[in-house]
């Protein structure tokens, strides 16, 4: 079958562009030398048809590009910038609160702001935040430790390629980083930021690197600097910097993919907001999207993406304790007089999964025996011999309100269980493949004599089933909702959001 193409004559400069028609573009000739290597299949180029202007407009119509605009009357410039991660997070939280209150007008207004993804830069003279035309967009690279799962902003290398004229200057250049790091006067905020940004491995790496550079520094007999050695060291440094940059770019893309595919982040497209029962300032309570071990099976998690409770800030952990106290009071004052169990399985911490603490109500007589079941199961988990202590008693923590925090080092995979408001047990997972993902579900399912389908490969419920389950638990929890009782700070935040909306 002979292929036909739609050919058009060249357009004149003064001729108007056809809005609906397509244009055929002939393939460019290929170099004969390359054509022989490509073979008969790929030796000839492929003709293609360029889409019409109408289809291009339809495709690119939803992509908004906002630039700095100037008002003609007063000459005041309005500058815009992209929203940060925290700003989008707070805006998404405001949308959820407005949906729960039924304020449709506010929901639509906030959704439009979130879709635009920009915010006005306020300045006195209109010069703040101004960007030059053609300037590249800056992206903060995130560096992640695959062992611990900790994520931090990447720090640019401070290495200098300039050679020293003599040995004294060279030694000062080598040891200058350490002297500057430990002799500077840091404020409390700076030290807190440094503690979150660095790890013990970073400190050891810095010392080893300084010692290696100092040991490789050599001089000839006359005392002059060895240019050959310095040139070799310079090439090695440039190669290491390039590899470090590529690694940071790779880790940054991994973090972005993780956040986009997370169903618990409020900014994610997979976020199930129809399952949310109530929201706090930095955490929320939601029902699970499968049958669960009980009709009131739910979980507590954070609005921002955290891999475990060990890396949470104090105010976030305090909110989680508020949720736990409210749920305990709700089930304790219930007609059935129920007990409850809270557990967290931070198994694959290097995969940066969103942390959550699952909450399961139990009958009173079974809840009293739950510490015995969990202690026996933890002692029999994994192998008989282990490097770390197999069972960690959380009641021995001097600060019992901190739970597992302070007893397990940051970056370690672990399992923790709490029995109501009483401290429970924790276990450091040494071989993740030997520790089941549904460890706690198997124990509780055996205590309740449930079928294994309730925890093994559970089937996701439909939208209506999740919504009905959410409404039932939400109605029961409304009496104990701490966000309503301590709503002064939340109302203040909402008033600030409304003021910002009016200004914008």
N, C-alpha and C positions, 0 to 999 in steps of 0.2 A: 504494500500500500504506500503510495507516494505521499510524503508529508508536505503540507502547504503551510506557508507563513504569511502573516499579514504584514505587507510592506507599505511604507509610507514615504512620500517624497520629503526631502529636507524642508524644514520650516524657515520662512524668512524672519528677519528680526522684528518686523512690524506686524507679523501675523499673530493673532491671539491663539493661546493654547487650547486645544480641544480637551474639554473637561471630562468626557466620557470614553474616549477611544483609547485603545492600547497601542503600543509601539513595539515593533520587532527589532531586536538588536542582533546584528550578525556577530558571529564568534571571531575573535582576533586570531590571526595566523600564529602557529606555534613554530618555534625554532626547529629546523629539521633534525638537528642533533638531539634535541630533547624528544622529538616525536619518535625517533628510532628506539630510544630507551623506553618510552611509554608503551610501545606496541600498537597493533592495529586498532585495539578497542578504544584507547584514550589518545590516539595520535591526533585526531581532529577535535577541534573545539566544539562546544555545544551552543547553538543559537538559543536565545531565550526571548520572552515577551515581557516588556516592561508594563507594569500595571498602570491603569489610568489615574488621573489626578483625583478623581472622585473616590476610588478605593483607597488611595493613599491618605486622603483626608479622613476617611472613615476609620482607618487603622490608627492613625496618630492623633485623632481628635480627642481621645480621653487622656492623652499624656500632656499634662500642663507644665509649662516651663515658665516660672515666675522670675521676673527680673526687677531691678530697681526702677520704680516709677516716680515721676516728678509731677507735682501739682502745678498747674499753670499760674494760679493766682498769687500765692505767697512765696513761691520758690522753695518750698520745704520738700526735701526728698524723703521718700518712704523706702527704707531698706528692709529686705526680707532675707531670712536665712532658714535652713532646714532645721526641723525640730530635732532635739537630742533624744536619746533613748529614754531618759527619765521623763522628759516632757511628754513624749508619746505615751509612756506608761501612765502618767497621772491623768492624761486626757482620756485614755481608755477606761481607767477606773471611774472617772466622772460619768462616762457613758453608761457603765453598768449600774451605777447608783441611780442615774436618772431613769433607766429602764425599770429598775425595781420599784421606783416611786411612781411610774406611769406618766412621767412628764415627756410626752412625745415631741413637743416643740423643741425642748432642750436637747433631746437625743438627736434629732435631725441636725440641729445647729452644730453640735459637737462632732457629729460624724462628718459633716462637710469640712470642718477644720482638720480632722484627722486625715481625710482623703487628700486635702491639699498638702499637708505635711510641712507647712511653712509657718513662720511666726515673724511678726514685725520687730525690727530692731529699733528701739527708741533711743534717740540721741538728741542733744541740744542743737548742734549745728548741722546735723544730717550727714556727718562724715564717719560716724562710728559704724563699723561693720561693712564699709563700702568695699566692694571687690572690683578689681580691674577686669576689663573684658578679656576673655581668653584665659583667665587664670584657672589652673587645674583645681579640682575639688580635693580637699584634704580628707584623708580617712585615717582614723586612729587604729593602728594595727593592734590586735589582741594576741598576746603570747600565752600559750597554755602548757602546763606541765602535765604530760600524759600519765605520769605515775600517780600524781596526787589529784589531778583534775582541777587544780586551781588556775584561774584565768586572771591575767593582769595586763594592763597596757604595756606594750613593748617600749623599751627605753633605747634611744639611739646610742650608737657607740661613740664614746668620747676619745677614741684612739686617734693619735696624731701621726701623720706620715712624715713629719719633718724630722730630720736627723739632727742630733746634737753635735756641737762642735768639739766637745771634749767629754771626758768621762763623768765629771761632776754634773754637768748639765744633763747628761743622759740618765744618771741615777735619779736626779730630781724629777725628770720626766716620768721615769718608771714608777717611783714611789709617790708621785704627786697625787695620784688618785686616792690612795689609802689615807695619806695625811689630810687631804681635803675632806674626805668622807668622815673621818673620826675626830677632826679638830674643829669642825664647824659647830656653831651654836644653833641647835634645832629647837623649835617650839614643840609643844605637846601635840599639836595638830600634824606637824611635819613628821614627828616620830610615829604617830598612829598610822599615817598614810604609808610611811616606809615599811612598817611592820606588816601591813596588808599587801604591799607590793612585792616584797622580797621574801625569800624562803631561806632555810638553812643551807640548802645546796647552792644558792646564789652567793652566800657569804664564803663558803669553801671554794667555790669556783674563782672568786675574785682573788683570794689569797694564793691559790695555786697558780693562777695566771701571772700575778706579780712576781712570784718566786721563779717561775719558768723564764720570764723575760729577764730577770736580774741574773740568773745563772747563765743565760746565753750571751750576755754582754761581755765582749772580749776586746782587748786592745793589743796592738802590736808592740814591739820592743821600744819604739820611740814614744809610745803613749798616745798615738793618734788612733782615731776611731776606725774600725774595720768596715769599709764601705761594702765589701762583698757580703759580710754577714748581715749588715743592715738592709741591703737590697733583698736578700733572701727572706728576712723577717718581714719586710714590707709586703712582698708578694704573698706570703703566708697569711698576713693580717687581712689583706684585701680579699683573698679567697674566703677566709673565715667570715668576714663581714657580709660578703655576697650570699654565702650559704645561710647565715643567720637571717638575712632579710627574706630569702625565699621560704625559710621555715616559718617565719612570722606571718608571711602572706598566706601560706597554706593553713596555718592554725586559725588565722582570722576568717578564712572562708569556711573552715569547719565550724567555728562558733556561729557564723551567720546561718549556715544550714541547720544547725541544731536549734537555734532560736526560731527559725521559720517553721520548722516541723514539730515544734513543741505544742502539745494540746493544752498545757496548763498556763502558758504565758498569755496574758490578756491581750497582747498585741498580735498574737499569732492568728493566721487565717483559720487554723484548726481549733481555736478556743471554743469550748462548749459553754457559752454563757447561759444557756437555758438550764444548766445544772447547778448554777450558783445559788446558794441559800442566802448568804449575807456576806458583806464585804467590810473589812476594816480599813485602816490607813495603808497598810503594806501587806496584808494577808487577806485570805477569804476562805469561806467554808463552802464545800460543794459535795453533792452526792456523786457516787460512782456511776459509771455508764454501763455496768453489767449487773447481773442478778445479785451478786454479793453474798456475804454470809448472813445477812439480816436485811430486812426492808429498810432499816435506818442506818445501814453501812454508809459512811461518809469519810471525807478526808479533809485535812487542813493543809494549806500550801501557801506559798508566797506569790505576790504579783510579779516580782522580778525573778529572774532565773538564777537559782542557787542549786548546787549539786548535793548539799547535805546541810544538816543543822549546825555542823561545826564551823561553817563559814558565815553564819548569820550574824548580823549586828544585834546589840543588846535589845534595842527597841522592837526589832522584828521577833526575837525570841519571846519577849514579854507579851506581844500580841498573841502568839501561839498558845501561851499559857492561859490567856484569857479565854480563848476558844475551848481549851480542855476543861477549865473550871466550869464554864457554862454548860457543856455537854454532860459533865458528871452530875451537876445539880439537876439537869433536866431528866436524866435517866434514873437518878436516885429518888426523885419525888414523883416518879411515874407510878401508876397504879400497880404495875407489875414489879416495882422495886428492883430495877435492873442495875447490874454492875457494868463496867466497860473496860476495854483494853485499848491502848494506843501503841502503835508500833511503826517503826521506820526501817526500811531495808535499803541502805545505801550500798548496794552490791557493786554495780558497774559505775563507779564514781568517775573513772577516766573517760567515760562516754558522755559526761556532762548532762545526765538526765535530770529533769526537774524534780527536786525533792518534794516529798509529801509525807504526812503522818496520817495513817489510816485509823479510823475510830470504829470500833465494833461493840455494840451492846451485848451483854451476856446475862443470863439468869443469875440471881444472887448466889445460889448454891454452886454453880459452875464457876462463877467469878472468884469465889473464895479459894478454889483449887487451881486456878490458872497459874499462879507462881510455880507450883510444883511441876505442872506439865511443861512450862517453858524452860525451867531450870534443867530438867532431865533431857529435853530435846537439844538444848544448847551444848550440854556436856557430851552428848553423843554425836554432835555434828562434825563434819569433815573428818580429819584423821585423829588417831589417838594422841600422837605427839604433835605439839605445835610450838612455835617460837614465842608467840604472845600468850598471855594468860587467857585461858579459854572462856571463863565466865567472869565478867566484871560486875560487881554488886554496886549499883548506883546509889544505894543508901549510904555508902562509905564516902561519898563525895562531900567535902566540907561545905560546899554550896549546893545543897540538894535541889534547889530550884533550877539549877543549870542543867540537870539531867546528865546526858552523856557528854556535854560540853566540858572540857577540861580533863576528862579521863581518857579520851581517845585523841591521839594527835590528828591535826588537820591533814587531809589527804588520804587517810586510811579508810578502806572500805569496812563497813561495820553493820551490825544489826542491833537495834535497841527496842525495848518493850517497856511500857509503863502500865501499871495496874491502877486505873483510876488516877487519883492524885498522889498515890504512893510511888516512890522510886522503884524501878524494876531492875532489869538486867541488860547488859550489853555484851556483844561478842565481836572481836576483830576478825574479819574474814580474811584468811590467808590465801586460800585457793578459791577464786570466785566460781570456777566451773564445778567445784564440789559442794557449793552452797546453793540450794534451790532458790529461785526467785520468789516463789510462793511459800516460803518457809513458815511464816506465821499463819497463813491461810490454811495450810495443812494441819497445823496443831489445833487451831480453833475449830476447823471443820470436823476433826476427830472428836473434840470435846462435845460438839453439838450433834454428832452423829449425822452429818450431812453427806450428800452424794458428792463425788469428786468433781462433777461438772460445775459446782459452785466456785471452784478456784482453779481448776486445770483447764486451760484453753477456754476461758469463758466467752460466751456470745454477747456481743454488744447489743444493748437495748435500743429500741426505736426512740425517736424524738418525743412522741407522746408519752411513752412509758417513763422516760427520764423526767419529763415535766410533771407528770402526776406524782411521782415519787418525791420530787423536789417540793411541790406544793404541800404535800402531807407533812413532811419533816419541817418545812419552813413555818407552817402554822403552829406546830408543836413547839418549835424553838423560839418563836417570837416572844414568849414570856421571859426567856432567859437570855435574850440577845443583848450582849454587853455593848454593842455598837449603838444601840438606842439609849441605854442608860448613861454611857460615857460619850454622848454625841456632841459635846461642846466643841472638841477639836475638829470633828468631822464637819460640823456646820460651819466653822470658821473657814475651813478649806473650801467648802462649797461657795461661801460668800466671796472668797478671793477669786475663785474661778469665774463667778458671775461678773465680778468687777473687770477681770481681764477680758471677758467676752464683750462687755459693753465698750471697753476701750478699743478693742480690735474691730 
